[in-house]
Amino acid sequence: MGPISRLYATGEITYDLLTALGMLFSGLDGDGEHDEAERIGDVVAYIAAVGERPPVTGWVRKL
């Protein structure tokens, strides 16, 4: 499971997630998907501010 899938499935935030989202941001921006890239950029900024966290118990129920 990749870092983005792990965030979705468990709420876990890792440095690998920051890297993966940064690459996604660059790809979207390069493809002209500027609004979507901006949303991903907001997530990257949030993750950079809060740092890593382990999986969250009951995460799926919170979705």
Contact map, one row per residue, 1 for C-alpha under 8 A:
111011000000000000000000000000000000000000000000000000000000000
111111000000000000000000000000000000000000000000000000000000000
111111100000110110010000000000000000000000000000000000000000000
011111110000000010011000000000000000000000000000000000000000000
111111111000000000000000000000000000000000000000000000000000000
111111111111000000000000000000000000000000000000000000000000000
001111111111100010000000000000000000000000000000000000000000000
000111111110000000000000000000000000000000000000000000000000000
000011111110000000000000000000000000000000000000000000000011000
000001111111000000000000000000000000000000000000000000111011000
000001111111100000000000000000000000000000000000000001110010000
000001100111110000000000000000000000000000000000000111110000000
001000100011111010000000000000000000000000000010001111100000000
001000000001111111000000000000000000000000000000001110000000000
000000000000111111100000000000000000000000000000001100000000000
001000000000011111110000000000000000000000000000000000000000000
001100100000111111111000000000000000000000000000000000000000000
000000000000011111111100000000000000000000010011000000000000000
000000000000001111111110000000000000000000000000000000000000000
001100000000000111111111000000000000000000000000000000000000000
000100000000000011111111100000000000000100010000000000000000000
000000000000000001111111110000000000000010010000000000000000000
000000000000000000111111111000000000000000000000000000000000000
000000000000000000011111111100000000100100000000000000000000000
000000000000000000001111111110000000110110000000000000000000000
000000000000000000000111111111000000100000000000000000000000000
000000000000000000000011111111100000000000000000000000000000000
000000000000000000000001111111111101100000000000000000000000000
000000000000000000000000111111111100100000000000000000000000000
000000000000000000000000011111111000000000000000000000000000000
000000000000000000000000001111111000000000000000000000000000000
000000000000000000000000000111111100000000000000000000000000000
000000000000000000000000000111111111100000000000000000000000000
000000000000000000000000000110011111110000000000000000000000000
000000000000000000000000000000001111111000000000000000000000000
000000000000000000000000000100001111111100000000000000000000000
000000000000000000000001110110001111111110000000000000000000000
000000000000000000000000100000000111111111000000000000000000000
000000000000000000000000000000000011111111100000000000000000000
000000000000000000001001100000000001111111110000000000000000000
000000000000000000000100100000000000111111111000000000000000000
000000000000000000000000000000000000011111111100000000000000000
000000000000000000000000000000000000001111111110000000000000000
000000000000000001001100000000000000000111111111000000000000000
000000000000000000000000000000000000000011111111100000000000000
000000000000000000000000000000000000000001111111110000000000000
000000000000100001000000000000000000000000111111111100000000000
000000000000000001000000000000000000000000011111111000000000000
000000000000000000000000000000000000000000001111111000000000000
000000000000000000000000000000000000000000000111111100000000000
000000000000111000000000000000000000000000000011111110000000000
000000000001111000000000000000000000000000000010011111000000000
000000000001110000000000000000000000000000000000001111100000000
000000000011100000000000000000000000000000000000000111110000000
000000000111100000000000000000000000000000000000000011111010000
000000000111000000000000000000000000000000000000000001111110000
000000000100000000000000000000000000000000000000000000111110000
000000000000000000000000000000000000000000000000000000011111110
000000001110000000000000000000000000000000000000000000111111111
000000001100000000000000000000000000000000000000000000000111111
000000000000000000000000000000000000000000000000000000000111111
000000000000000000000000000000000000000000000000000000000111111
000000000000000000000000000000000000000000000000000000000011111
